[in-house]
Each structure stands twice: as C-alpha cells, then as structure tokens.
Amino acid sequence: MLQKMLIIVFGLVMTTLVTGCNTVNGVGKDVQSGGKAISNTAEKVSDKM
C-alpha cells in the first residue's frame, strides 16, 4: 500500500515538474518574441531618422 502511494505521489510530482518546464519555456519564447518586436521597431525608427 505504501509503495503504491509513493508511486502515485512521484507520478504527480513529475507531471507537475514537466508541466512547469513547458510553461517556463513558453514564457521564455513569449519574452523573446516581444524583445524581437521591440528591436525591429527601434531599427525602423532609427532608419527613418
């Protein structure tokens, strides 16, 4: 019984960790694309000056 509970808890922890990593990865991509958009806009403004 204890072994079964440990396996269930371990599975839940691993699922949470994997989901968290994917979420952090997604946030990183969002921040990166936002930075590229700002950089592109700054270059366009600089070219017009």
N, CA, C and O atoms as CSV, one atom per row, in Angstrom:
chain,resi,resn,atom,element,x,y,z
A,1,MET,N,N,0.828,-1.199,0.000
A,1,MET,CA,C,0.000,0.000,0.000
A,1,MET,C,C,0.872,1.263,0.000
A,1,MET,O,O,0.601,2.201,-0.749
A,2,LEU,N,N,1.900,1.289,0.825
A,2,LEU,CA,C,2.795,2.443,0.901
A,2,LEU,C,C,3.535,2.642,-0.415
A,2,LEU,O,O,3.726,3.770,-0.868
A,3,GLN,N,N,3.950,1.531,-1.023
A,3,GLN,CA,C,4.668,1.609,-2.288
A,3,GLN,C,C,3.764,2.194,-3.382
A,3,GLN,O,O,4.213,2.988,-4.210
A,4,LYS,N,N,2.517,1.800,-3.375
A,4,LYS,CA,C,1.567,2.305,-4.362
A,4,LYS,C,C,1.348,3.807,-4.182
A,4,LYS,O,O,1.270,4.544,-5.165
A,5,MET,N,N,1.251,4.260,-2.939
A,5,MET,CA,C,1.086,5.686,-2.663
A,5,MET,C,C,2.315,6.475,-3.101
A,5,MET,O,O,2.186,7.566,-3.657
A,6,LEU,N,N,3.503,5.932,-2.856
A,6,LEU,CA,C,4.730,6.602,-3.260
A,6,LEU,C,C,4.816,6.737,-4.781
A,6,LEU,O,O,5.256,7.768,-5.289
A,7,ILE,N,N,4.401,5.710,-5.499
A,7,ILE,CA,C,4.403,5.755,-6.961
A,7,ILE,C,C,3.427,6.826,-7.452
A,7,ILE,O,O,3.744,7.566,-8.384
A,8,ILE,N,N,2.272,6.916,-6.852
A,8,ILE,CA,C,1.277,7.921,-7.240
A,8,ILE,C,C,1.804,9.327,-6.960
A,8,ILE,O,O,1.697,10.209,-7.811
A,9,VAL,N,N,2.365,9.536,-5.786
A,9,VAL,CA,C,2.907,10.850,-5.427
A,9,VAL,C,C,4.056,11.216,-6.362
A,9,VAL,O,O,4.140,12.354,-6.823
A,10,PHE,N,N,4.939,10.264,-6.643
A,10,PHE,CA,C,6.052,10.505,-7.545
A,10,PHE,C,C,5.541,10.889,-8.939
A,10,PHE,O,O,6.068,11.808,-9.566
A,11,GLY,N,N,4.535,10.196,-9.406
A,11,GLY,CA,C,3.950,10.498,-10.714
A,11,GLY,C,C,3.358,11.905,-10.764
A,11,GLY,O,O,3.533,12.621,-11.750
A,12,LEU,N,N,2.662,12.296,-9.705
A,12,LEU,CA,C,2.087,13.639,-9.644
A,12,LEU,C,C,3.170,14.717,-9.614
A,12,LEU,O,O,3.044,15.751,-10.269
A,13,VAL,N,N,4.223,14.471,-8.859
A,13,VAL,CA,C,5.325,15.431,-8.785
A,13,VAL,C,C,6.001,15.573,-10.147
A,13,VAL,O,O,6.284,16.687,-10.587
A,14,MET,N,N,6.255,14.466,-10.805
A,14,MET,CA,C,6.906,14.509,-12.117
A,14,MET,C,C,6.017,15.212,-13.144
A,14,MET,O,O,6.516,15.974,-13.972
A,15,THR,N,N,4.733,14.967,-13.100
A,15,THR,CA,C,3.804,15.628,-14.013
A,15,THR,C,C,3.821,17.136,-13.790
A,15,THR,O,O,3.825,17.912,-14.745
A,16,THR,N,N,3.831,17.539,-12.536
A,16,THR,CA,C,3.878,18.964,-12.208
A,16,THR,C,C,5.167,19.595,-12.703
A,16,THR,O,O,5.146,20.698,-13.250
A,17,LEU,N,N,6.274,18.920,-12.521
A,17,LEU,CA,C,7.561,19.455,-12.956
A,17,LEU,C,C,7.625,19.589,-14.477
A,17,LEU,O,O,8.099,20.602,-14.992
A,18,VAL,N,N,7.159,18.591,-15.182
A,18,VAL,CA,C,7.188,18.634,-16.643
A,18,VAL,C,C,6.286,19.748,-17.159
A,18,VAL,O,O,6.653,20.464,-18.090
A,19,THR,N,N,5.128,19.896,-16.568
A,19,THR,CA,C,4.205,20.960,-16.968
A,19,THR,C,C,4.825,22.319,-16.682
A,19,THR,O,O,4.714,23.237,-17.495
A,20,GLY,N,N,5.469,22.451,-15.543
A,20,GLY,CA,C,6.129,23.713,-15.183
A,20,GLY,C,C,7.226,24.065,-16.163
A,20,GLY,O,O,7.364,25.229,-16.539
A,21,CYS,N,N,8.006,23.093,-16.581
A,21,CYS,CA,C,9.082,23.346,-17.542
A,21,CYS,C,C,8.517,23.822,-18.873
A,21,CYS,O,O,9.063,24.740,-19.485
A,22,ASN,N,N,7.449,23.218,-19.317
A,22,ASN,CA,C,6.836,23.651,-20.573
A,22,ASN,C,C,6.291,25.069,-20.451
A,22,ASN,O,O,6.369,25.850,-21.399
A,23,THR,N,N,5.744,25.399,-19.301
A,23,THR,CA,C,5.210,26.736,-19.092
A,23,THR,C,C,6.328,27.764,-19.103
A,23,THR,O,O,6.200,28.809,-19.742
A,24,VAL,N,N,7.418,27.484,-18.409
A,24,VAL,CA,C,8.561,28.399,-18.382
A,24,VAL,C,C,9.138,28.548,-19.786
A,24,VAL,O,O,9.516,29.646,-20.193
A,25,ASN,N,N,9.204,27.458,-20.514
A,25,ASN,CA,C,9.695,27.501,-21.888
A,25,ASN,C,C,8.808,28.408,-22.737
A,25,ASN,O,O,9.314,29.210,-23.523
A,26,GLY,N,N,7.517,28.290,-22.588
A,26,GLY,CA,C,6.581,29.131,-23.335
A,26,GLY,C,C,6.723,30.603,-22.994
A,26,GLY,O,O,6.664,31.460,-23.875
A,27,VAL,N,N,6.910,30.895,-21.715
A,27,VAL,CA,C,7.097,32.284,-21.286
A,27,VAL,C,C,8.389,32.834,-21.885
A,27,VAL,O,O,8.435,33.982,-22.327
A,28,GLY,N,N,9.426,32.022,-21.899
A,28,GLY,CA,C,10.695,32.451,-22.483
A,28,GLY,C,C,10.549,32.794,-23.958
A,28,GLY,O,O,11.113,33.780,-24.432
A,29,LYS,N,N,9.798,31.987,-24.675
A,29,LYS,CA,C,9.573,32.265,-26.100
A,29,LYS,C,C,8.772,33.545,-26.283
A,29,LYS,O,O,9.050,34.326,-27.194
A,30,ASP,N,N,7.771,33.770,-25.419
A,30,ASP,CA,C,6.975,34.992,-25.499
A,30,ASP,C,C,7.840,36.228,-25.251
A,30,ASP,O,O,7.728,37.225,-25.964
A,31,VAL,N,N,8.688,36.158,-24.253
A,31,VAL,CA,C,9.568,37.280,-23.938
A,31,VAL,C,C,10.540,37.524,-25.088
A,31,VAL,O,O,10.815,38.668,-25.449
A,32,GLN,N,N,11.054,36.443,-25.655
A,32,GLN,CA,C,11.989,36.569,-26.775
A,32,GLN,C,C,11.314,37.227,-27.979
A,32,GLN,O,O,11.896,38.116,-28.600
A,33,SER,N,N,10.111,36.809,-28.309
A,33,SER,CA,C,9.425,37.398,-29.458
A,33,SER,C,C,9.071,38.858,-29.180
A,33,SER,O,O,9.092,39.684,-30.092
A,34,GLY,N,N,8.749,39.180,-27.932
A,34,GLY,CA,C,8.497,40.578,-27.568
A,34,GLY,C,C,9.749,41.426,-27.729
A,34,GLY,O,O,9.679,42.557,-28.209
A,35,GLY,N,N,10.885,40.887,-27.332
A,35,GLY,CA,C,12.153,41.596,-27.491
A,35,GLY,C,C,12.497,41.821,-28.951
A,35,GLY,O,O,13.010,42.878,-29.318
A,36,LYS,N,N,12.218,40.835,-29.779
A,36,LYS,CA,C,12.482,40.988,-31.217
A,36,LYS,C,C,11.593,42.072,-31.812
A,36,LYS,O,O,12.045,42.854,-32.649
A,37,ALA,N,N,10.342,42.126,-31.392
A,37,ALA,CA,C,9.420,43.140,-31.902
A,37,ALA,C,C,9.899,44.541,-31.508
A,37,ALA,O,O,9.855,45.465,-32.320
A,38,ILE,N,N,10.351,44.693,-30.278
A,38,ILE,CA,C,10.870,45.995,-29.832
A,38,ILE,C,C,12.114,46.366,-30.618
A,38,ILE,O,O,12.275,47.515,-31.030
A,39,SER,N,N,12.983,45.410,-30.825
A,39,SER,CA,C,14.219,45.643,-31.569
A,39,SER,C,C,13.917,46.046,-33.014
A,39,SER,O,O,14.520,46.981,-33.540
A,40,ASN,N,N,12.993,45.344,-33.646
A,40,ASN,CA,C,12.618,45.671,-35.020
A,40,ASN,C,C,12.018,47.071,-35.119
A,40,ASN,O,O,12.318,47.814,-36.054
A,41,THR,N,N,11.183,47.426,-34.168
A,41,THR,CA,C,10.573,48.755,-34.161
A,41,THR,C,C,11.640,49.831,-33.978
A,41,THR,O,O,11.600,50.866,-34.644
A,42,ALA,N,N,12.574,49.594,-33.097
A,42,ALA,CA,C,13.651,50.560,-32.863
A,42,ALA,C,C,14.493,50.723,-34.126
A,42,ALA,O,O,14.907,51.837,-34.446
A,43,GLU,N,N,14.751,49.644,-34.842
A,43,GLU,CA,C,15.519,49.741,-36.083
A,43,GLU,C,C,14.763,50.525,-37.139
A,43,GLU,O,O,15.364,51.322,-37.860
A,44,LYS,N,N,13.459,50.316,-37.246
A,44,LYS,CA,C,12.652,51.050,-38.226
A,44,LYS,C,C,12.669,52.556,-37.926
A,44,LYS,O,O,12.805,53.377,-38.833
A,45,VAL,N,N,12.529,52.902,-36.650
A,45,VAL,CA,C,12.537,54.313,-36.258
A,45,VAL,C,C,13.907,54.909,-36.535
A,45,VAL,O,O,14.012,56.035,-37.021
A,46,SER,N,N,14.944,54.166,-36.232
A,46,SER,CA,C,16.306,54.635,-36.467
A,46,SER,C,C,16.568,54.854,-37.955
A,46,SER,O,O,17.241,55.814,-38.330
A,47,ASP,N,N,16.046,53.979,-38.799
A,47,ASP,CA,C,16.232,54.105,-40.244
A,47,ASP,C,C,15.526,55.354,-40.793
A,47,ASP,O,O,16.004,55.966,-41.747
A,48,LYS,N,N,14.398,55.729,-40.196
A,48,LYS,CA,C,13.639,56.891,-40.656
A,48,LYS,C,C,14.300,58.209,-40.252
A,48,LYS,O,O,14.016,59.247,-40.849
A,49,MET,N,N,15.152,58.180,-39.275
A,49,MET,CA,C,15.779,59.416,-38.777
A,49,MET,C,C,16.883,59.838,-39.655
A,49,MET,O,O,17.525,60.856,-39.394
